[in-house]
Amino acid sequence: TFRDEILDAARIDGASELMIFRTIILPNSIPALATLAILTFKAQWDNLLWPLLVVQSEEMKTIPLYIVKFMGEKHTDEGAMMAVAAIASIPILIVFFKLSKYFLGGAALYSSRKG
């Protein structure tokens, strides 16, 4: 939520509702949107149940389905499973590091406010 004083001051200065949204609300919401993007991407990237139920063809399988293939009834190939899991984490790390400047900038902005 935003303080009413900030929004009222923008209205007094002659800003329209669209300008208030574009210049005040949206820039201050970027850290929350970056966090939402990171968590949504990670949740979909790690999703196992839905592709397990829906995907039938081999070329449409996701990385978690390939990781499960290394688990057998009597023997599990932990080394190969961990190697695939490490490679699968690379896109998540890329998304995190690309969006972390927005996330960390917003955390610093909100932690230094007074009042």
N, C-alpha and C positions, 0 to 999 in steps of 0.2 A: 504494500500500500504506500501511497505517496501522501505527504503532508498536504493538507488543503491550502496552506499558505503559499506553497510553491506553485500549485496549479492556479490559485487565484491571482498571484503576482503575474503569471504568464498571461492570464486573461486580461488583466488591467493593462499590460503592455501591448495588447491588441492581437495576441496570438489566437488563431482559430483552434478548434478542437483537434483537427488533423495536425496542425503544427505542434501543438502540445504533445500529441502522441509521438510525432516524429522526432522532436528535439529533447523531450524530457523523459517520457515513459519508456520508449523503446531503447534508448542508450542505457538507461538504468536497469533494464530487464535483460540485457545481454548476458550477464553472468548466470542468471537463472536459466536462460535458454541454452547456454553452452552446457551447463550441467545436465539439463534435460536431454540434450543431443547425445552426450557421452553415455548416459545411463540407458537411453533407448537403444543406441547402437549396440552397446554391450549385451543388453538383454536379448536382442534379436540375433546377434552373432553367436551367442552361447545357447540358443534355443535348441533343445534336443527332442522334446516330446512331439511337437507339431510336425516337423519333418519326418520323424520316425513313423507317424501315423499316415502321412499323406504321400510322401515321395516314394515312388516305385522304381523309376529308372535310375541306372547307375550314374549317369552323367549329371543328374539333378541333385545328388546327395550333397549334404552340407558337411563341413569339417567335423562337427561333433558326431555325426553318423560314422565317419571314417575312424574316429578315435574309439568308438564303441566296438568296431570290428576287431580291434586288437585284444578284446577281452573274450576269453574262451571259458568253457566250463571247468576245465582242469588246469589250464595254463594261460597266463596273461603275459603278454610281451610288454613289460613296463617301460623298457628303454625306448621302443618304437612309439609307444603311446605318449610318453613324455616329450619325445622329439616332435611329434605332430602337434602336441598341445603348445609347445614353445613356438613353433612356426605359426600356429593359429593365433597366438597372442599379438603378433606383429601389427596387424591392421588396427587392433584396439589401441595399442600404444601410439600408433601414428595419429589416430583420431584424438586421443587424449592430449598429445603434445601440440597438435594444431590448435585445439580449443582451450588449452590450459592458460594461455595468456589472457583470454577473456574471463575465465573463471577466477584466476588468481588476482587479476586487476580489480574485479568486483569485490572480492574478499577484502582486499586492502582498502578499497574505497569505503566499504560499509563498516570496517573495523575502526576507521579513523574519524568517523563522524561523532559530533558531540550533540548531546541533547536529545 
